[in-house]
């Protein structure tokens, strides 16, 4: 008789486990803006349960057409050029649209100069960009600066065209 009771108990336990698994898979899902078709048509932003926008920082930062654009510098300089000023104005407006985004401003240099000099120059470039963005209304606590010096060239080579692309500040996701 005990063997029969044990089999009944095991079958009951198996049925209960199966029901628990089925019920766990049937949890109700709260619809998001993407589920309902509402919200930003690019899918770059959706609303969380708190009503605050949830950012798709990859779309914000890495979209070549509408994301944050690179700022370029003249040789041995951290002075913002006129083209950099207009680029930073557009970047500031984009950053202000996403109040939760923390942005890393990364300063870069070409290969000329010592490693120490280029690290310092990259830092000065990143700080110049940060200060200008603050003047344009971006909160300073949302901007983190970093210098790569000559260590991460955008374009390899030892020509003026390569060097011109390597003297830059880029905008990345702050981790």
ZAMARGU-4260 file (C-alpha; in steps of 0.2 Angstrom, whole numbers, plus 5000, padded with zeros to 4 digits):
<rodrens>
0) 5000/5000/5000 | 5014/5012/5004 | 5021/5010/4986 | 5004/5015/4979 | 5003/5030/4990
5) 5020/5035/4985 | 5016/5034/4966 | 5000/5045/4969 | 5011/5058/4979 | 5024/5059/4965
10) 5010/5061/4951 | 5002/5074/4961 | 5019/5083/4964 | 5022/5082/4945 | 5005/5089/4941
15) 5008/5104/4953 | 5025/5107/4945 | 5018/5107/4928 | 5004/5119/4933 | 5017/5131/4941
20) 5027/5131/4925 | 5012/5135/4914 | 5006/5149/4926 | 5024/5156/4927 | 5024/5157/4908
25) 5007/5166/4907 | 5012/5181/4917 | 5003/5197/4911 | 5015/5209/4902 | 5013/5228/4904
30) 5013/5235/4887 | 5026/5248/4882 | 5025/5262/4869 | 5033/5250/4857 | 5020/5237/4860
35) 5006/5249/4857 | 5014/5258/4842 | 5014/5274/4852 | 5029/5285/4855 | 5045/5289/4845
40) 5044/5281/4828 | 5063/5278/4828 | 5061/5266/4843 | 5075/5276/4852 | 5064/5280/4867
45) 5051/5271/4876 | 5042/5275/4892 | 5046/5265/4908 | 5033/5261/4922 | 5038/5277/4930
50) 5033/5288/4915 | 5052/5293/4913 | 5059/5290/4895 | 5070/5275/4894 | 5085/5279/4882
55) 5092/5269/4868 | 5109/5276/4870 | 5116/5267/4856 | 5104/5276/4844 | 5109/5292/4853
60) 5127/5290/4852 | 5131/5280/4837 | 5119/5285/4823 | 5130/5292/4810 | 5116/5303/4803
65) 5107/5309/4819 | 5119/5305/4833 | 5132/5315/4842 | 5145/5321/4829 | 5164/5321/4831
70) 5173/5338/4834 | 5190/5341/4825 | 5205/5352/4830 | 5220/5360/4822 | 5237/5354/4825
75) 5244/5356/4842 | 5228/5365/4848 | 5214/5363/4859 | 5205/5379/4853 | 5188/5376/4846
80) 5187/5379/4827 | 5171/5387/4820 | 5165/5371/4812 | 5167/5363/4830 | 5156/5377/4838
85) 5142/5373/4826 | 5144/5354/4828 | 5144/5357/4847 | 5128/5367/4846 | 5119/5353/4838
90) 5127/5340/4850 | 5121/5350/4865 | 5103/5351/4859 | 5103/5332/4856 | 5111/5329/4873
95) 5098/5340/4882 | 5084/5330/4874 | 5090/5315/4884 | 5092/5321/4902 | 5097/5304/4909
100) 5111/5302/4897 | 5129/5303/4904 | 5141/5306/4890 | 5160/5303/4889 | 5170/5316/4880
105) 5185/5307/4873 | 5200/5318/4868 | 5212/5311/4854 | 5228/5317/4846 | 5238/5312/4831
110) 5254/5302/4832 | 5266/5317/4833 | 5273/5322/4850 | 5277/5312/4865 | 5265/5301/4873
115) 5264/5312/4889 | 5261/5327/4878 | 5247/5319/4868 | 5238/5313/4884 | 5239/5331/4891
120) 5233/5338/4874 | 5219/5326/4873 | 5213/5330/4890 | 5213/5349/4886 | 5203/5345/4870
125) 5190/5335/4880 | 5189/5349/4894 | 5187/5363/4880 | 5173/5353/4873 | 5165/5350/4890
130) 5166/5368/4895 | 5158/5374/4879 | 5144/5361/4881 | 5141/5368/4899 | 5140/5385/4891
135) 5127/5379/4879 | 5116/5372/4894 | 5122/5354/4896 | 5124/5350/4915 | 5142/5347/4919
140) 5138/5332/4930 | 5132/5323/4914 | 5149/5325/4905 | 5164/5314/4909 | 5181/5318/4901
145) 5194/5306/4896 | 5210/5307/4885 | 5217/5293/4874 | 5231/5304/4867 | 5238/5296/4852
150) 5233/5278/4857 | 5217/5276/4847 | 5218/5283/4830 | 5203/5284/4819 | 5213/5283/4804
155) 5230/5274/4803 | 5244/5282/4794 | 5257/5296/4794 | 5249/5309/4782 | 5241/5325/4785
160) 5224/5318/4780 | 5226/5304/4793 | 5232/5316/4806 | 5218/5328/4803 | 5205/5314/4807
165) 5214/5309/4823 | 5214/5326/4831 | 5197/5325/4838 | 5185/5323/4852 | 5172/5309/4851
170) 5156/5306/4861 | 5154/5289/4869 | 5142/5280/4882 | 5149/5283/4899 | 5150/5267/4908
</rodrens>
